[in-house]
Amino acid sequence: MSNKIEIITAYTLQQCNSCKEQSKQKFSDGDYIFKEISKCSSCDGQVMVTKIFGESLTQ
Ligand SMILES: [Zn+2]
């Protein structure tokens, strides 16, 4: 008997509004689109959440 468990993990895509550098982070409570996360590590821009998405991992 196969018992597949599908785990969906939510991620946020964060992008600097200046140099457009993107990073993918695990979703954390309270994240929403256009939330300001932090200052960019490579320039003085503001990093914001641009996308929230889920990826499923089948185990
Ligand atoms: Zn930047």
N, CA, C, O and the ligand as a Tripos MOL2 file, in Angstrom:
@<TRIPOS>MOLECULE
protein
  237   235    60     0     0
PROTEIN
NO_CHARGES

@<TRIPOS>ATOM
      1 N           0.8450   -1.1970    0.0000 N.3       1 MET1
      2 CA          0.0000    0.0000    0.0000 C.3       1 MET1
      3 C           0.8820    1.2500    0.0000 C.2       1 MET1
      4 O           1.7180    1.4550    0.8800 O.2       1 MET1
      5 N           0.6650    2.0480   -0.9940 N.am      2 SER2
      6 CA          1.4870    3.2660   -1.0260 C.3       2 SER2
      7 C           0.7610    4.3930   -0.3000 C.2       2 SER2
      8 O          -0.4510    4.5680   -0.4210 O.2       2 SER2
      9 N           1.5030    5.1020    0.4100 N.am      3 ASN3
     10 CA          0.9290    6.1680    1.2140 C.3       3 ASN3
     11 C           1.7300    7.4420    0.9720 C.2       3 ASN3
     12 O           2.6520    7.7780    1.7140 O.2       3 ASN3
     13 N           1.3440    8.1310   -0.0870 N.am      4 LYS4
     14 CA          2.0940    9.3370   -0.4390 C.3       4 LYS4
     15 C           1.6230   10.5200    0.4000 C.2       4 LYS4
     16 O           0.4290   10.7780    0.5530 O.2       4 LYS4
     17 N           2.5640   11.1890    0.9090 N.am      5 ILE5
     18 CA          2.2470   12.3830    1.6760 C.3       5 ILE5
     19 C           2.7760   13.5830    0.9020 C.2       5 ILE5
     20 O           3.9680   13.6790    0.6100 O.2       5 ILE5
     21 N           1.8920   14.4660    0.5890 N.am      6 GLU6
     22 CA          2.3250   15.6600   -0.1390 C.3       6 GLU6
     23 C           2.5180   16.8060    0.8450 C.2       6 GLU6
     24 O           1.6040   17.1990    1.5700 O.2       6 GLU6
     25 N           3.7080   17.3130    0.8430 N.am      7 ILE7
     26 CA          4.0070   18.4190    1.7400 C.3       7 ILE7
     27 C           4.1690   19.6730    0.8960 C.2       7 ILE7
     28 O           4.9980   19.7200   -0.0120 O.2       7 ILE7
     29 N           3.3940   20.6590    1.1950 N.am      8 ILE8
     30 CA          3.5210   21.9180    0.4590 C.3       8 ILE8
     31 C           4.1770   22.9440    1.3690 C.2       8 ILE8
     32 O           3.6850   23.2640    2.4520 O.2       8 ILE8
     33 N           5.2820   23.4360    0.8980 N.am      9 THR9
     34 CA          6.0090   24.4350    1.6610 C.3       9 THR9
     35 C           5.8400   25.7830    0.9830 C.2       9 THR9
     36 O           5.9970   25.9060   -0.2320 O.2       9 THR9
     37 N           5.5250   26.7720    1.7660 N.am     10 ALA10
     38 CA          5.3420   28.1070    1.2040 C.3      10 ALA10
     39 C           6.6560   28.8750    1.2230 C.2      10 ALA10
     40 O           7.4290   28.8120    2.1790 O.2      10 ALA10
     41 N           6.8800   29.5930    0.1480 N.am     11 TYR11
     42 CA          8.0730   30.4220    0.0350 C.3      11 TYR11
     43 C           7.6770   31.8460   -0.3450 C.2      11 TYR11
     44 O           6.6010   32.0900   -0.8920 O.2      11 TYR11
     45 N           8.5500   32.7450   -0.0500 N.am     12 THR12
     46 CA          8.3670   34.1020   -0.5440 C.3      12 THR12
     47 C           9.5440   34.4260   -1.4630 C.2      12 THR12
     48 O          10.6750   33.9980   -1.2320 O.2      12 THR12
     49 N           9.2490   35.1810   -2.4920 N.am     13 LEU13
     50 CA         10.3060   35.6820   -3.3500 C.3      13 LEU13
     51 C          10.5070   37.1400   -2.9690 C.2      13 LEU13
     52 O           9.5600   37.9260   -2.9560 O.2      13 LEU13
     53 N          11.7320   37.4880   -2.6630 N.am     14 GLN14
     54 CA         12.0230   38.8430   -2.2150 C.3      14 GLN14
     55 C          12.9540   39.5010   -3.2080 C.2      14 GLN14
     56 O          13.9190   38.9000   -3.6800 O.2      14 GLN14
     57 N          12.6480   40.7430   -3.5150 N.am     15 GLN15
     58 CA         13.4490   41.4400   -4.5160 C.3      15 GLN15
     59 C          13.8020   42.8440   -4.0570 C.2      15 GLN15
     60 O          12.9830   43.5610   -3.4840 O.2      15 GLN15
     61 N          15.0200   43.2040   -4.3210 N.am     16 CYS16
     62 CA         15.4800   44.5680   -4.0340 C.3      16 CYS16
     63 C          14.8830   45.5080   -5.0770 C.2      16 CYS16
     64 O          14.8940   45.2030   -6.2690 O.2      16 CYS16
     65 N          14.3660   46.6370   -4.6340 N.am     17 ASN17
     66 CA         13.7480   47.5660   -5.5930 C.3      17 ASN17
     67 C          14.7810   48.3990   -6.3250 C.2      17 ASN17
     68 O          14.4230   49.1800   -7.2060 O.2      17 ASN17
     69 N          16.0240   48.2570   -5.9920 N.am     18 SER18
     70 CA         17.0650   49.0360   -6.6510 C.3      18 SER18
     71 C          17.9110   48.1900   -7.6090 C.2      18 SER18
     72 O          17.9690   48.4740   -8.8050 O.2      18 SER18
     73 N          18.5630   47.1520   -7.0800 N.am     19 CYS19
     74 CA         19.4270   46.3440   -7.9540 C.3      19 CYS19
     75 C          18.7080   45.0980   -8.4790 C.2      19 CYS19
     76 O          19.2770   44.3390   -9.2640 O.2      19 CYS19
     77 N          17.4710   44.8880   -8.0530 N.am     20 LYS20
     78 CA         16.6320   43.7830   -8.5330 C.3      20 LYS20
     79 C          17.1550   42.3960   -8.1430 C.2      20 LYS20
     80 O          16.7630   41.3860   -8.7270 O.2      20 LYS20
     81 N          18.0200   42.3670   -7.1780 N.am     21 GLU21
     82 CA         18.5020   41.0770   -6.7220 C.3      21 GLU21
     83 C          17.3600   40.3280   -6.0260 C.2      21 GLU21
     84 O          16.6360   40.8910   -5.2050 O.2      21 GLU21
     85 N          17.2200   39.0480   -6.3750 N.am     22 GLN22
     86 CA         16.1250   38.2700   -5.8380 C.3      22 GLN22
     87 C          16.6400   37.1900   -4.9050 C.2      22 GLN22
     88 O          17.7440   36.6730   -5.0720 O.2      22 GLN22
     89 N          15.8270   36.8640   -3.9290 N.am     23 SER23
     90 CA         16.1620   35.7140   -3.1000 C.3      23 SER23
     91 C          14.8780   35.0080   -2.7020 C.2      23 SER23
     92 O          13.8090   35.6120   -2.6170 O.2      23 SER23
     93 N          15.0120   33.7400   -2.4660 N.am     24 LYS24
     94 CA         13.8640   32.9210   -2.0880 C.3      24 LYS24
     95 C          14.0120   32.5610   -0.6200 C.2      24 LYS24
     96 O          15.0640   32.0860   -0.1920 O.2      24 LYS24
     97 N          12.9650   32.7890    0.1410 N.am     25 GLN25
     98 CA         13.0140   32.4910    1.5660 C.3      25 GLN25
     99 C          11.8060   31.6610    1.9380 C.2      25 GLN25
    100 O          10.7800   31.7010    1.2590 O.2      25 GLN25
    101 N          11.9280   30.9200    3.0020 N.am     26 LYS26
    102 CA         10.7460   30.2320    3.5000 C.3      26 LYS26
    103 C           9.7540   31.2580    4.0120 C.2      26 LYS26
    104 O          10.1210   32.2460    4.6480 O.2      26 LYS26
    105 N           8.4960   31.0020    3.7200 N.am     27 PHE27
    106 CA          7.4390   31.8910    4.1870 C.3      27 PHE27
    107 C           7.4150   31.9100    5.7030 C.2      27 PHE27
    108 O           7.5180   30.8670    6.3480 O.2      27 PHE27
    109 N           7.2810   33.0830    6.2610 N.am     28 SER28
    110 CA          7.0840   33.1450    7.7060 C.3      28 SER28
    111 C           5.8130   33.9330    8.0060 C.2      28 SER28
    112 O           5.3890   34.7780    7.2180 O.2      28 SER28
    113 N           5.2240   33.6470    9.1380 N.am     29 ASP29
    114 CA          3.9550   34.2680    9.5190 C.3      29 ASP29
    115 C           3.9940   35.7810    9.3820 C.2      29 ASP29
    116 O           4.9320   36.4330    9.8400 O.2      29 ASP29
    117 N           2.9880   36.3200    8.7600 N.am     30 GLY30
    118 CA          2.9070   37.7650    8.6320 C.3      30 GLY30
    119 C           3.4750   38.2980    7.3310 C.2      30 GLY30
    120 O           3.3800   39.4940    7.0560 O.2      30 GLY30
    121 N           4.0690   37.4170    6.5220 N.am     31 ASP31
    122 CA          4.5760   37.8680    5.2320 C.3      31 ASP31
    123 C           3.4190   38.1670    4.2840 C.2      31 ASP31
    124 O           2.4140   37.4560    4.2750 O.2      31 ASP31
    125 N           3.5670   39.2060    3.5020 N.am     32 TYR32
    126 CA          2.5610   39.5400    2.4970 C.3      32 TYR32
    127 C           3.2510   40.2720    1.3660 C.2      32 TYR32
    128 O           4.3660   40.7740    1.5130 O.2      32 TYR32
    129 N           2.5580   40.3230    0.2180 N.am     33 ILE33
    130 CA          3.1310   40.9590   -0.9670 C.3      33 ILE33
    131 C           3.3970   42.4490   -0.6740 C.2      33 ILE33
    132 O           2.5590   43.1520   -0.1100 O.2      33 ILE33
    133 N           4.5520   42.8840   -1.0660 N.am     34 PHE34
    134 CA          5.0330   44.2640   -0.9000 C.3      34 PHE34
    135 C           5.4410   44.6080    0.5310 C.2      34 PHE34
    136 O           5.6890   45.7710    0.8500 O.2      34 PHE34
    137 N           5.5100   43.5870    1.3920 N.am     35 LYS35
    138 CA          6.0410   43.8410    2.7280 C.3      35 LYS35
    139 C           7.5210   44.1930    2.6170 C.2      35 LYS35
    140 O           8.2680   43.5430    1.8860 O.2      35 LYS35
    141 N           7.9320   45.2130    3.3390 N.am     36 GLU36
    142 CA          9.3350   45.6010    3.3130 C.3      36 GLU36
    143 C          10.1070   44.7390    4.3020 C.2      36 GLU36
    144 O           9.8150   44.7220    5.4970 O.2      36 GLU36
    145 N          11.0860   44.0330    3.7840 N.am     37 ILE37
    146 CA         11.8090   43.0650    4.6050 C.3      37 ILE37
    147 C          13.0080   43.6850    5.3030 C.2      37 ILE37
    148 O          13.1090   43.6690    6.5300 O.2      37 ILE37
    149 N          13.9050   44.2250    4.5090 N.am     38 SER38
    150 CA         15.1450   44.7470    5.0850 C.3      38 SER38
    151 C          15.8680   45.5660    4.0260 C.2      38 SER38
    152 O          15.4170   45.6770    2.8860 O.2      38 SER38
    153 N          16.9740   46.1230    4.4190 N.am     39 LYS39
    154 CA         17.8280   46.7750    3.4310 C.3      39 LYS39
    155 C          18.5570   45.7020    2.6390 C.2      39 LYS39
    156 O          18.8810   44.6330    3.1580 O.2      39 LYS39
    157 N          18.8060   46.0070    1.3810 N.am     40 CYS40
    158 CA         19.5370   45.0820    0.5280 C.3      40 CYS40
    159 C          20.9710   44.9250    1.0290 C.2      40 CYS40
    160 O          21.5810   45.8740    1.5220 O.2      40 CYS40
    161 N          21.4890   43.7180    0.8910 N.am     41 SER41
    162 CA         22.8620   43.4860    1.3550 C.3      41 SER41
    163 C          23.9000   43.9550    0.3530 C.2      41 SER41
    164 O          25.0660   44.1280    0.7070 O.2      41 SER41
    165 N          23.4920   44.1650   -0.9060 N.am     42 SER42
    166 CA         24.4910   44.5790   -1.9000 C.3      42 SER42
    167 C          24.3350   46.0160   -2.3790 C.2      42 SER42
    168 O          25.1750   46.5050   -3.1340 O.2      42 SER42
    169 N          23.2850   46.6930   -1.9570 N.am     43 CYS43
    170 CA         23.1570   48.1140   -2.2870 C.3      43 CYS43
    171 C          22.3130   48.7630   -1.1970 C.2      43 CYS43
    172 O          22.0510   48.1400   -0.1680 O.2      43 CYS43
    173 N          21.8850   50.0060   -1.4090 N.am     44 ASP44
    174 CA         21.0950   50.6840   -0.3790 C.3      44 ASP44
    175 C          19.5980   50.5480   -0.5980 C.2      44 ASP44
    176 O          18.8030   51.2410    0.0370 O.2      44 ASP44
    177 N          19.2200   49.6560   -1.4950 N.am     45 GLY45
    178 CA         17.8090   49.5110   -1.8200 C.3      45 GLY45
    179 C          17.0080   48.8290   -0.7220 C.2      45 GLY45
    180 O          17.5470   48.3550    0.2780 O.2      45 GLY45
    181 N          15.7030   48.7980   -0.9480 N.am     46 GLN46
    182 CA         14.7870   48.1630   -0.0140 C.3      46 GLN46
    183 C          14.3540   46.8250   -0.5930 C.2      46 GLN46
    184 O          13.9310   46.7430   -1.7460 O.2      46 GLN46
    185 N          14.4630   45.7970    0.2030 N.am     47 VAL47
    186 CA         14.0280   44.4760   -0.2380 C.3      47 VAL47
    187 C          12.5700   44.2650    0.1740 C.2      47 VAL47
    188 O          12.2000   44.4510    1.3330 O.2      47 VAL47
    189 N          11.7620   43.8750   -0.7980 N.am     48 MET48
    190 CA         10.3460   43.6470   -0.5330 C.3      48 MET48
    191 C           9.9190   42.2750   -1.0300 C.2      48 MET48
    192 O          10.5400   41.6900   -1.9180 O.2      48 MET48
    193 N           8.8380   41.7770   -0.4340 N.am     49 VAL49
    194 CA          8.2510   40.5270   -0.9070 C.3      49 VAL49
    195 C           7.5290   40.8150   -2.2190 C.2      49 VAL49
    196 O           6.6860   41.7100   -2.2860 O.2      49 VAL49
    197 N           7.8630   40.0540   -3.2590 N.am     50 THR50
    198 CA          7.2090   40.2840   -4.5510 C.3      50 THR50
    199 C           6.2900   39.1360   -4.9320 C.2      50 THR50
    200 O           5.4420   39.2800   -5.8130 O.2      50 THR50
    201 N           6.4560   38.0020   -4.2730 N.am     51 LYS51
    202 CA          5.6670   36.8380   -4.6670 C.3      51 LYS51
    203 C           5.5980   35.8530   -3.5070 C.2      51 LYS51
    204 O           6.5700   35.6700   -2.7740 O.2      51 LYS51
    205 N           4.4670   35.2380   -3.3530 N.am     52 ILE52
    206 CA          4.3330   34.1530   -2.3780 C.3      52 ILE52
    207 C           3.8410   32.9470   -3.1270 C.2      52 ILE52
    208 O           2.8450   33.0190   -3.8460 O.2      52 ILE52
    209 N           4.5280   31.8410   -2.9670 N.am     53 PHE53
    210 CA          4.1400   30.6470   -3.7270 C.3      53 PHE53
    211 C           4.4230   29.4030   -2.9200 C.2      53 PHE53
    212 O           5.1440   29.4410   -1.9220 O.2      53 PHE53
    213 N           3.8520   28.3040   -3.3570 N.am     54 GLY54
    214 CA          4.0670   27.0420   -2.6630 C.3      54 GLY54
    215 C           4.7240   26.0300   -3.5690 C.2      54 GLY54
    216 O           4.4630   25.9890   -4.7720 O.2      54 GLY54
    217 N           5.5700   25.2200   -2.9900 N.am     55 GLU55
    218 CA          6.1820   24.1300   -3.7390 C.3      55 GLU55
    219 C           5.8710   22.8480   -3.0000 C.2      55 GLU55
    220 O           5.9940   22.7610   -1.7780 O.2      55 GLU55
    221 N           5.4650   21.8550   -3.7730 N.am     56 SER56
    222 CA          5.1460   20.6040   -3.1080 C.3      56 SER56
    223 C           6.2950   19.6070   -3.2240 C.2      56 SER56
    224 O           6.9230   19.4610   -4.2730 O.2      56 SER56
    225 N           6.5340   18.9540   -2.1520 N.am     57 LEU57
    226 CA          7.5520   17.9070   -2.0970 C.3      57 LEU57
    227 C           6.8260   16.6080   -1.8110 C.2      57 LEU57
    228 O           6.1630   16.4710   -0.7830 O.2      57 LEU57
    229 N           6.9510   15.6770   -2.6990 N.am     58 THR58
    230 CA          6.2870   14.4060   -2.4780 C.3      58 THR58
    231 C           7.2870   13.4310   -1.8640 C.2      58 THR58
    232 O           8.3680   13.1900   -2.4010 O.2      58 THR58
    233 N           6.9000   12.9000   -0.7580 N.am     59 GLN59
    234 CA          7.8100   11.9770   -0.0720 C.3      59 GLN59
    235 C           7.2660   10.5760   -0.0630 C.2      59 GLN59
    236 O           7.9040    9.6690    0.4730 O.2      59 GLN59
    237 ZN         19.9760   45.8940   -3.9560 Zn       60 ZN60
@<TRIPOS>BOND
     1     1     2 1
     2     2     3 1
     3     3     4 2
     4     3     5 am
     5     5     6 1
     6     6     7 1
     7     7     8 2
     8     7     9 am
     9     9    10 1
    10    10    11 1
    11    11    12 2
    12    11    13 am
    13    13    14 1
    14    14    15 1
    15    15    16 2
    16    15    17 am
    17    17    18 1
    18    18    19 1
    19    19    20 2
    20    19    21 am
    21    21    22 1
    22    22    23 1
    23    23    24 2
    24    23    25 am
    25    25    26 1
    26    26    27 1
    27    27    28 2
    28    27    29 am
    29    29    30 1
    30    30    31 1
    31    31    32 2
    32    31    33 am
    33    33    34 1
    34    34    35 1
    35    35    36 2
    36    35    37 am
    37    37    38 1
    38    38    39 1
    39    39    40 2
    40    39    41 am
    41    41    42 1
    42    42    43 1
    43    43    44 2
    44    43    45 am
    45    45    46 1
    46    46    47 1
    47    47    48 2
    48    47    49 am
    49    49    50 1
    50    50    51 1
    51    51    52 2
    52    51    53 am
    53    53    54 1
    54    54    55 1
    55    55    56 2
    56    55    57 am
    57    57    58 1
    58    58    59 1
    59    59    60 2
    60    59    61 am
    61    61    62 1
    62    62    63 1
    63    63    64 2
    64    63    65 am
    65    65    66 1
    66    66    67 1
    67    67    68 2
    68    67    69 am
    69    69    70 1
    70    70    71 1
    71    71    72 2
    72    71    73 am
    73    73    74 1
    74    74    75 1
    75    75    76 2
    76    75    77 am
    77    77    78 1
    78    78    79 1
    79    79    80 2
    80    79    81 am
    81    81    82 1
    82    82    83 1
    83    83    84 2
    84    83    85 am
    85    85    86 1
    86    86    87 1
    87    87    88 2
    88    87    89 am
    89    89    90 1
    90    90    91 1
    91    91    92 2
    92    91    93 am
    93    93    94 1
    94    94    95 1
    95    95    96 2
    96    95    97 am
    97    97    98 1
    98    98    99 1
    99    99   100 2
   100    99   101 am
   101   101   102 1
   102   102   103 1
   103   103   104 2
   104   103   105 am
   105   105   106 1
   106   106   107 1
   107   107   108 2
   108   107   109 am
   109   109   110 1
   110   110   111 1
   111   111   112 2
   112   111   113 am
   113   113   114 1
   114   114   115 1
   115   115   116 2
   116   115   117 am
   117   117   118 1
   118   118   119 1
   119   119   120 2
   120   119   121 am
   121   121   122 1
   122   122   123 1
   123   123   124 2
   124   123   125 am
   125   125   126 1
   126   126   127 1
   127   127   128 2
   128   127   129 am
   129   129   130 1
   130   130   131 1
   131   131   132 2
   132   131   133 am
   133   133   134 1
   134   134   135 1
   135   135   136 2
   136   135   137 am
   137   137   138 1
   138   138   139 1
   139   139   140 2
   140   139   141 am
   141   141   142 1
   142   142   143 1
   143   143   144 2
   144   143   145 am
   145   145   146 1
   146   146   147 1
   147   147   148 2
   148   147   149 am
   149   149   150 1
   150   150   151 1
   151   151   152 2
   152   151   153 am
   153   153   154 1
   154   154   155 1
   155   155   156 2
   156   155   157 am
   157   157   158 1
   158   158   159 1
   159   159   160 2
   160   159   161 am
   161   161   162 1
   162   162   163 1
   163   163   164 2
   164   163   165 am
   165   165   166 1
   166   166   167 1
   167   167   168 2
   168   167   169 am
   169   169   170 1
   170   170   171 1
   171   171   172 2
   172   171   173 am
   173   173   174 1
   174   174   175 1
   175   175   176 2
   176   175   177 am
   177   177   178 1
   178   178   179 1
   179   179   180 2
   180   179   181 am
   181   181   182 1
   182   182   183 1
   183   183   184 2
   184   183   185 am
   185   185   186 1
   186   186   187 1
   187   187   188 2
   188   187   189 am
   189   189   190 1
   190   190   191 1
   191   191   192 2
   192   191   193 am
   193   193   194 1
   194   194   195 1
   195   195   196 2
   196   195   197 am
   197   197   198 1
   198   198   199 1
   199   199   200 2
   200   199   201 am
   201   201   202 1
   202   202   203 1
   203   203   204 2
   204   203   205 am
   205   205   206 1
   206   206   207 1
   207   207   208 2
   208   207   209 am
   209   209   210 1
   210   210   211 1
   211   211   212 2
   212   211   213 am
   213   213   214 1
   214   214   215 1
   215   215   216 2
   216   215   217 am
   217   217   218 1
   218   218   219 1
   219   219   220 2
   220   219   221 am
   221   221   222 1
   222   222   223 1
   223   223   224 2
   224   223   225 am
   225   225   226 1
   226   226   227 1
   227   227   228 2
   228   227   229 am
   229   229   230 1
   230   230   231 1
   231   231   232 2
   232   231   233 am
   233   233   234 1
   234   234   235 1
   235   235   236 2
@<TRIPOS>SUBSTRUCTURE
     1 MET1         2 RESIDUE 1 A MET
     2 SER2         6 RESIDUE 1 A SER
     3 ASN3        10 RESIDUE 1 A ASN
     4 LYS4        14 RESIDUE 1 A LYS
     5 ILE5        18 RESIDUE 1 A ILE
     6 GLU6        22 RESIDUE 1 A GLU
     7 ILE7        26 RESIDUE 1 A ILE
     8 ILE8        30 RESIDUE 1 A ILE
     9 THR9        34 RESIDUE 1 A THR
    10 ALA10       38 RESIDUE 1 A ALA
    11 TYR11       42 RESIDUE 1 A TYR
    12 THR12       46 RESIDUE 1 A THR
    13 LEU13       50 RESIDUE 1 A LEU
    14 GLN14       54 RESIDUE 1 A GLN
    15 GLN15       58 RESIDUE 1 A GLN
    16 CYS16       62 RESIDUE 1 A CYS
    17 ASN17       66 RESIDUE 1 A ASN
    18 SER18       70 RESIDUE 1 A SER
    19 CYS19       74 RESIDUE 1 A CYS
    20 LYS20       78 RESIDUE 1 A LYS
    21 GLU21       82 RESIDUE 1 A GLU
    22 GLN22       86 RESIDUE 1 A GLN
    23 SER23       90 RESIDUE 1 A SER
    24 LYS24       94 RESIDUE 1 A LYS
    25 GLN25       98 RESIDUE 1 A GLN
    26 LYS26      102 RESIDUE 1 A LYS
    27 PHE27      106 RESIDUE 1 A PHE
    28 SER28      110 RESIDUE 1 A SER
    29 ASP29      114 RESIDUE 1 A ASP
    30 GLY30      118 RESIDUE 1 A GLY
    31 ASP31      122 RESIDUE 1 A ASP
    32 TYR32      126 RESIDUE 1 A TYR
    33 ILE33      130 RESIDUE 1 A ILE
    34 PHE34      134 RESIDUE 1 A PHE
    35 LYS35      138 RESIDUE 1 A LYS
    36 GLU36      142 RESIDUE 1 A GLU
    37 ILE37      146 RESIDUE 1 A ILE
    38 SER38      150 RESIDUE 1 A SER
    39 LYS39      154 RESIDUE 1 A LYS
    40 CYS40      158 RESIDUE 1 A CYS
    41 SER41      162 RESIDUE 1 A SER
    42 SER42      166 RESIDUE 1 A SER
    43 CYS43      170 RESIDUE 1 A CYS
    44 ASP44      174 RESIDUE 1 A ASP
    45 GLY45      178 RESIDUE 1 A GLY
    46 GLN46      182 RESIDUE 1 A GLN
    47 VAL47      186 RESIDUE 1 A VAL
    48 MET48      190 RESIDUE 1 A MET
    49 VAL49      194 RESIDUE 1 A VAL
    50 THR50      198 RESIDUE 1 A THR
    51 LYS51      202 RESIDUE 1 A LYS
    52 ILE52      206 RESIDUE 1 A ILE
    53 PHE53      210 RESIDUE 1 A PHE
    54 GLY54      214 RESIDUE 1 A GLY
    55 GLU55      218 RESIDUE 1 A GLU
    56 SER56      222 RESIDUE 1 A SER
    57 LEU57      226 RESIDUE 1 A LEU
    58 THR58      230 RESIDUE 1 A THR
    59 GLN59      234 RESIDUE 1 A GLN
    60 ZN60       237 GROUP 0 **** ****
